[in-house]
Amino acid sequence: MKIRVYYEDTDVGGVVYHSNYLNFCERARSEAFFERGLSPVMQNGHFVVKNIEASYNISAKLGDLLHVTTSLIELKKVSFVLHQEVLRDEEKLFEMDLTLVFVDFEGKIKKLEPQNLEVLSLLFD
């Protein structure tokens, strides 16, 4: 997914705020669903982040055109692990591994239904 860095994403020096890399990655994960006519919110629940391990390598700047990649590392019955990278051309600016769990609308962890497991495996291949 391509993302342009706007003024609102940066500090006074035109450098992207560290938390915005998480926002960029969230947009890319959501867009993977939307591009296929799906929603990350399912009939019986949705996903929440359980764990993040992130590395900030190089700062993005105002006006940069970034590319966010997402790949599936592991898929389990109640959770999955993704690896995401934010690139400027071929230069890796940021990367993270995150674990997401499926919860019902009351916040209780639930098993993913087989069809949802299949969708996830196709979305983030």
C-alpha positions as CSV (number, residue, x, y, z in Angstrom):
1,M,0.0,0.0,0.0
2,K,1.3,3.5,-0.9
3,I,1.1,6.3,1.7
4,R,2.1,9.9,1.2
5,V,3.6,11.7,4.2
6,Y,1.6,14.8,5.0
7,Y,2.3,17.7,7.2
8,E,0.0,16.3,9.9
9,D,2.2,13.2,10.1
10,T,5.3,15.2,11.0
11,D,6.9,17.4,13.6
12,V,8.1,21.0,13.0
13,G,11.2,19.6,11.3
14,G,9.2,17.6,8.8
15,V,10.1,14.2,10.4
16,V,7.4,11.6,10.8
17,Y,6.3,11.1,14.4
18,H,7.2,7.6,15.7
19,S,3.6,6.6,16.4
20,N,2.5,7.4,12.8
21,Y,4.4,4.3,11.5
22,L,1.9,2.2,13.6
23,N,-0.9,4.2,11.9
24,F,0.5,3.6,8.5
25,C,0.7,-0.2,9.2
26,E,-2.8,-0.2,10.6
27,R,-4.1,1.4,7.4
28,A,-2.3,-1.2,5.3
29,R,-3.9,-4.1,7.3
30,S,-7.3,-2.5,7.0
31,E,-6.8,-1.9,3.3
32,A,-6.0,-5.6,2.7
33,F,-9.6,-6.3,3.8
34,F,-11.2,-3.3,2.0
35,E,-9.5,-4.1,-1.4
36,R,-11.3,-7.5,-1.3
37,G,-14.7,-6.1,-0.3
38,L,-14.3,-7.3,3.3
39,S,-14.1,-5.7,6.7
40,P,-11.7,-6.3,9.5
41,V,-14.7,-6.3,11.8
42,M,-16.5,-9.6,11.4
43,Q,-20.0,-10.7,12.4
44,N,-18.9,-12.2,15.7
45,G,-15.9,-10.1,16.6
46,H,-12.7,-8.2,15.5
47,F,-9.0,-8.1,15.9
48,V,-6.9,-6.4,18.6
49,V,-3.2,-6.1,18.9
50,K,-1.7,-8.2,21.7
51,N,2.0,-7.6,21.1
52,I,4.3,-5.4,19.0
53,E,8.0,-5.6,18.4
54,A,9.2,-2.6,16.3
55,S,12.4,-1.2,14.9
56,Y,12.8,2.3,13.7
57,N,15.7,2.5,11.2
58,I,15.5,5.8,9.2
59,S,13.1,8.7,9.4
60,A,10.5,9.4,6.8
61,K,10.1,13.1,5.9
62,L,7.3,15.4,4.7
63,G,6.3,14.6,1.1
64,D,7.9,11.1,1.0
65,L,5.9,8.4,-0.8
66,L,6.1,5.3,1.3
67,H,5.1,1.7,0.6
68,V,3.8,-0.6,3.4
69,T,4.2,-4.4,3.0
70,T,2.5,-7.0,5.1
71,S,3.2,-10.7,5.3
72,L,1.7,-13.5,7.4
73,I,4.2,-15.2,9.7
74,E,2.0,-17.5,11.7
75,L,-1.7,-18.3,11.8
76,K,-3.3,-20.0,14.8
77,K,-6.9,-20.6,15.9
78,V,-7.2,-17.4,18.0
79,S,-4.3,-15.3,16.8
80,F,-1.9,-14.5,13.9
81,V,1.5,-12.9,13.6
82,L,2.3,-10.4,10.8
83,H,5.5,-8.8,9.7
84,Q,5.1,-5.2,8.3
85,E,7.7,-3.0,6.7
86,V,7.6,0.7,5.7
87,L,9.8,1.4,2.8
88,R,10.9,4.5,0.8
89,D,11.8,3.1,-2.5
90,E,14.0,0.1,-1.5
91,E,15.1,1.7,1.8
92,K,13.6,0.1,4.9
93,L,12.5,2.8,7.3
94,F,10.5,0.8,9.9
95,E,9.6,-2.8,10.5
96,M,7.5,-4.6,13.1
97,D,6.2,-8.0,14.1
98,L,2.8,-7.9,15.7
99,T,0.4,-10.5,17.2
100,L,-3.3,-9.9,16.7
101,V,-6.0,-11.8,18.6
102,F,-9.6,-12.3,17.7
103,V,-12.1,-11.1,20.3
104,D,-15.9,-10.9,20.5
105,F,-17.6,-7.6,21.0
106,E,-17.4,-8.0,24.8
107,G,-13.6,-8.3,24.6
108,K,-13.3,-12.0,25.2
109,I,-10.7,-14.0,23.1
110,K,-12.5,-16.4,20.7
111,K,-11.4,-19.0,18.2
112,L,-11.5,-17.9,14.5
113,E,-14.0,-19.9,12.4
114,P,-12.4,-22.0,9.6
115,Q,-13.6,-19.6,6.9
116,N,-12.0,-16.7,8.7
117,L,-8.7,-18.6,9.0
118,E,-8.9,-19.1,5.2
119,V,-9.6,-15.5,4.5
120,L,-6.6,-14.4,6.7
121,S,-4.3,-16.8,4.9
122,L,-5.3,-15.3,1.5
123,L,-5.2,-11.7,2.6
124,F,-1.6,-11.7,3.9
125,D,0.2,-14.1,1.7
